[in-house]
Amino acid sequence: MSEVATPFHARQATLDGTLTLRALLRHGFAVSVYPRQVVTATPGASAPGAERIEPGHGATELSFVHGLPGTSGLAPVTFSQDKRMRRALLERAGIAVPKGATFTMGRGVRGSHRFAHRIGFPVVVKPAVGDNAIETFAGIGDDAALEAALDHLRTPPTERPGFSRAAYGLTELREPGEENGRIVVPSSYTFLVEKQLSGAYLRCLVIGDEVHSVISCVGAPGDGSLTGGIEILHQIHPGFTDLARRAAAVIDGLAVVTVDIVAPNPYDHPSTQTFGVVELSERPGLWVQAMVDPQLAEGLAEEILISYARSCGVAVAGGRDEVTVELEAHALPDVVEGAAAIESAASEAGLRCRITDSDRVAGVVRADLSGGVGPMAELTDALLDGRIDRQQVMLAVLSPRPVMR
Amino acid sequence: MHTSGPTEPVVILDGLQALEYRSIGVGRRGQQRSLTNALVRVDALLPDGGSVFGLGEAQFRGAQTGDHGGRARAFLVESLHRLEGRELTVTDRATALESIRRMMADLAAVAAEQDHLDRRDSPRARDLRGIVKTAVQWARLSDNVGPFRGALFGIETALLDVAGRALDIPTSELLAGAPVDRHGPEVLAPLRILRSTADEAMAEITFSLAGTDPRPVLWLDLDARLRLPETLDLIGRLGRAATRGELPGRILVRRAVNVRDSYRLGAVRRAAQRFSTDGVAIEIVNDTVLSSGAVASRRIRGQVISVRPHALGGLVASLRQIGRIAEAGGRPYVVDVEAGGPIAHAAQLHLGAAARTAVPVVATPRDEASVLAGPGLGVPMPWEEIVDSVTDHVIVRPTATDTPAPGLSANTYREVPFLQPLGPNGTKGHLLEREALARGMSTIRFSKGAFVASDRRHEPLVFKWSRSPLSSAVALAMCTHKEATRIRLSRAGVPVPRGRTFGNGDLETARAFADHLGYPVVVKPAMGVRGIGVVAGIADRTELDLAFEQLTDSKLGDQDFIVEKHIPGKDYRIVVVGDRVIAAILREPASVIGDGVRSVAELLINKNAFRRLNPHLWGRPIMYDAAARYQLERIGMDLESVPAKGQHILLSNSCSLSQGGDSTDVLDELHPSIKQACVAAVQAIPGLAFCGVDFLLEDHTVPLDEQESGICELNAHAAIGNCEYPFFGTPREVARIFIDECVTRYGLDVAAEPASEVSLQLTIKGRTMGTNYAHWMRRNAREFGLAGWVRRINRRTLEAVISGETAAATALTAAAVLGPSRSKVTSVTTTHVTAPHRTTFTIVKNAPEELARV
């Protein structure tokens, strides 16, 4: 059975990458897609001045992972995934963050309870290191709720439902611990306890040094309570967009930053109220905008692409919602079954697909693929993720062709 | 024949060694903790021209043995030097004992003198904590152990062993002055309970005894954790459980209450007596080191009393104490220290057997069948147990050469002591900061691995381990997926091994693929690091299945995995920065080379001694593990075997430096075609600016097209220390070139050349109160030869000025974020200042001088 669709929590983690791929296809880029949403792209044959190139041969090549442009540095994304350091940098830049402290699971549990009492409930608990804006436990009102949250975090991350780790995240090599026969996180595993602020939850998307979107959320993205929101980029007080820009700049070397702010009144000057930056992520997190308006998310993915391409001096051709590409699927375990699975999945996704060649020795299938850029991006993601009849592809090359009639 | 007079035969102590090794105990929170023992070996020449050796075990346990930190080690080494060349009279038992007594009296005097000097230099009552400790000792509420008793115990045991072997009698017979019962004393296995409530303690006792053979006596060590009410509660429960037959009828309880309640020990004893009815006896062990006066007072009648050779300074004093206790009506038990080793255990058995009435020994049981037969202690060198745990080896009269192997000269680096406070991976998080500071940048460090560096004109650059802003997140994501890397490199025309990835558990397809590919093959995790789970040279299906098992059992066993063609080459790590190859090392499996004299064990320890002088390798010794045993068994050898001169003995099949592998610089010999391939590989990965290329090559000096080769991995956050500090060959300035690249790429405004000396002002924030942070910093600064001062600004902030050699000052700056064990530093901000007018490092209340920022 083909299964292109992904569960919701997985979709949160992968939508940025899928929308980026969609944007690249829409603007006629030739793309190479590797596992874990690594994409390289060069202007396609239809783009002005474009030429087909092999990797490492000198031409300007754009690259992405999970929708992050190649201009996001390795150390900067690592810093942004460490909440203690991130909070310290924000504080040093004079940007308000909620009262908070980190503790280790081995020695800090009692201290975290004492700290929660000192700063006052409700508090928020989250892992101190790792992907941002996930696994947040909000509205913790007493010791029992705090203990319940910590009990969840005692489970090793890879065993937790809905857990995801970015392809550039730190690999856990510490030995797990054991409590009464239960495998738990290492004793040095750290978590953050933070005062929960009250007010509107604002998700700001900063691309380059400009704020491109501010969603006033209903619920919060990190704790699973988000049910919707509204775009208030043009209504929010400029003091907050300025704050988001300054917060995004505390870690130099991030091409895209999302800054989450909690403030009682986003339409008033920040100086009149108590607010705080509660999250800062290196990822676009476009699933939040997609929940408000799918087209808004698609548009922002294109803005990220255009901003990045411009910074690299790469021209971006006009967009087409329907394209034709030649697909090369590499490293298929069985090219006959693989070709059939691709054809079937493409058809189910509303794409036109014609297998043109299959090379059994090399494990490569070639096909002409035509249709909407959105379904095409999703199909490619599914192929790389092994979600189509377990046909795990290790490289998909999509080269633009004139539109099939 | 050696004689001290016309008739007295003597043995000459001509070779003395101390092998300090780690022994694993249990910490206060149940975690593993590393404790230190030192095996003392004394080689002696016999009157007939033959030779014997004696063994002892020094045990360094702080207040329990009077041996504190580096002072104890220094005392041990000093004592061995004093014994070198001394003569031990071995006419008979009595003269041998007297001769040993005189030597030990000399050393005890040295110990007392040294202790006096140490106390003068570092008064213990310098703060409230110290005053309370001293008061508790004066009130005899805690052990008041003499200085360096653990070290003296080890030395004396070795001398007794020598004398016993020289006289061809067991040590017990030497001690007793007459033949002893060789069945030996009763050995009681202690049950150590590390809980602070009676509930938890009782649950653990029940759990620990479940399913074990019934024992007539239970020796419980409560580790002085329980407060008085909890102890009384536990004793009640023990009594009731014993009455019901659920626990042994006789229970001896050591360290029954917390030191704060130790003055109420009488109440605990009375409670124990109350529950000692109906065939049940609960007794509280008297655990203090009793003076002869206290023993003579006969207040100890009927009490169970622990006798600890490690606290009394040896077997002779312990035997004397046992005699006194028995005479006063007490019941002595010889008690081993936590995590004691095999030699101390043998010594205690001889002690127990030597007493007039055999005294039970409380220790973890070991194979002790032939120990009491002697001669001496009756135990050989315990190589198996200690060989890969040896952390230091001092040879007073060295017979070893000063190389790790004949004809090879290893690099040694003077900055090792500066880097040791940072731990085994210390170079990885420190070297870039060192270079940044040397070029005049200021830094903020948040953890052992993470810091930001700024020239104060541009945005600060961030670093975590060797993750830098130079490379992109995309580059890492691609490099950590081996299949993606292989495909990418292959399409770029770079040589890579053929292979493919399989889903976790898809072993059947993988087997078929390996058959199709042809053996030998390699199996490795799809997103591996540090060589974990990698098995190379798989020759057939049977070995393939073993490799699958090994991978599944590894830390990365839950990943997809790769099967690829094995390239029969050597393993090279080649470092590329930008478009330049800047370093290259050959990595070879752990091995030793014979000299025709020393055993495999001695060669291994000797090589590890050289590894400890390398900043990157000191925490990565050659291990005597299953792989090493396998390699030795393959060639019919063991640790005692003496390889022929020049014979190369492999101890591992992995080239990983973390598993004891050697590194040899080969940069200058690298063929240009290999360099070109490395640069091409790095350029094929988008955004990759710093990379460790793992290249399999048959010969690094010949062109690529004349050999079989393949790049098997690209490391986007490769370690820096392995090429900066190769074991053999020329060290390369990897960190310096890395920072040079940052300077060029970001147009930083810094000094053109690194400074050889710096003066740094540190602002240290975090929890440091009550942790002796300032003393910790002063001690390290003085040991590193640095000048400056440290002062407290407020509860959470300290300020320090550190001035001196760049390598030392910057290492202390990095270590400042770790601090002493109980501190929790959250950040260290470092800026450059003018050099202070000082020659030493002190603790001050106010800044002694204003220093301008530079």
Chai-1 contact restraints between the chains, C-beta under 6 A:
chainA,res_idxA,chainB,res_idxB,connection_type,confidence,min_distance_angstrom,max_distance_angstrom,comment,restraint_id
A,Y34,B,A484,contact,1.0,0.0,6.0,A-B,restraint_1
A,P35,B,H481,contact,1.0,0.0,6.0,A-B,restraint_2
A,P35,B,A484,contact,1.0,0.0,6.0,A-B,restraint_3
A,R36,B,A477,contact,1.0,0.0,6.0,A-B,restraint_4
A,V38,B,A477,contact,1.0,0.0,6.0,A-B,restraint_5
A,V38,B,M478,contact,1.0,0.0,6.0,A-B,restraint_6
A,T40,B,P686,contact,1.0,0.0,6.0,A-B,restraint_7
A,E54,B,R491,contact,1.0,0.0,6.0,A-B,restraint_8
A,P55,B,R488,contact,1.0,0.0,6.0,A-B,restraint_9
A,P55,B,R491,contact,1.0,0.0,6.0,A-B,restraint_10
A,P55,B,A492,contact,1.0,0.0,6.0,A-B,restraint_11
A,P55,B,A684,contact,1.0,0.0,6.0,A-B,restraint_12
A,G56,B,A492,contact,1.0,0.0,6.0,A-B,restraint_13
A,G56,B,Q683,contact,1.0,0.0,6.0,A-B,restraint_14
A,G56,B,A684,contact,1.0,0.0,6.0,A-B,restraint_15
A,E61,B,P686,contact,1.0,0.0,6.0,A-B,restraint_16
A,S63,B,V474,contact,1.0,0.0,6.0,A-B,restraint_17
A,S63,B,P686,contact,1.0,0.0,6.0,A-B,restraint_18
A,V65,B,A473,contact,1.0,0.0,6.0,A-B,restraint_19
A,V65,B,V474,contact,1.0,0.0,6.0,A-B,restraint_20
A,V65,B,A477,contact,1.0,0.0,6.0,A-B,restraint_21
A,L68,B,A473,contact,1.0,0.0,6.0,A-B,restraint_22
A,G70,B,S472,contact,1.0,0.0,6.0,A-B,restraint_23
A,G70,B,V474,contact,1.0,0.0,6.0,A-B,restraint_24
A,G70,B,P686,contact,1.0,0.0,6.0,A-B,restraint_25
A,G70,B,G687,contact,1.0,0.0,6.0,A-B,restraint_26
A,S72,B,A473,contact,1.0,0.0,6.0,A-B,restraint_27
A,G73,B,P469,contact,1.0,0.0,6.0,A-B,restraint_28
A,L74,B,R467,contact,1.0,0.0,6.0,A-B,restraint_29
A,L74,B,S471,contact,1.0,0.0,6.0,A-B,restraint_30
A,L74,B,A473,contact,1.0,0.0,6.0,A-B,restraint_31
A,L74,B,L476,contact,1.0,0.0,6.0,A-B,restraint_32
A,A75,B,V462,contact,1.0,0.0,6.0,A-B,restraint_33
A,A75,B,F463,contact,1.0,0.0,6.0,A-B,restraint_34
A,A75,B,K464,contact,1.0,0.0,6.0,A-B,restraint_35
A,A75,B,R467,contact,1.0,0.0,6.0,A-B,restraint_36
A,A75,B,S468,contact,1.0,0.0,6.0,A-B,restraint_37
A,A75,B,P469,contact,1.0,0.0,6.0,A-B,restraint_38
A,P76,B,V462,contact,1.0,0.0,6.0,A-B,restraint_39
A,P76,B,P469,contact,1.0,0.0,6.0,A-B,restraint_40
A,V77,B,A473,contact,1.0,0.0,6.0,A-B,restraint_41
A,T78,B,K464,contact,1.0,0.0,6.0,A-B,restraint_42
A,T78,B,R467,contact,1.0,0.0,6.0,A-B,restraint_43
A,F79,B,V462,contact,1.0,0.0,6.0,A-B,restraint_44
A,M85,B,F446,contact,1.0,0.0,6.0,A-B,restraint_45
A,M85,B,A450,contact,1.0,0.0,6.0,A-B,restraint_46
A,A167,B,A477,contact,1.0,0.0,6.0,A-B,restraint_47
A,Y168,B,A473,contact,1.0,0.0,6.0,A-B,restraint_48
A,Y168,B,L476,contact,1.0,0.0,6.0,A-B,restraint_49
A,Y168,B,A477,contact,1.0,0.0,6.0,A-B,restraint_50
A,T171,B,V529,contact,1.0,0.0,6.0,A-B,restraint_51
A,D252,B,E459,contact,1.0,0.0,6.0,A-B,restraint_52
A,G253,B,P469,contact,1.0,0.0,6.0,A-B,restraint_53
A,A331,B,R500,contact,1.0,0.0,6.0,A-B,restraint_54
A,M394,B,E483,contact,1.0,0.0,6.0,A-B,restraint_55
A,M394,B,I487,contact,1.0,0.0,6.0,A-B,restraint_56
A,L395,B,I487,contact,1.0,0.0,6.0,A-B,restraint_57
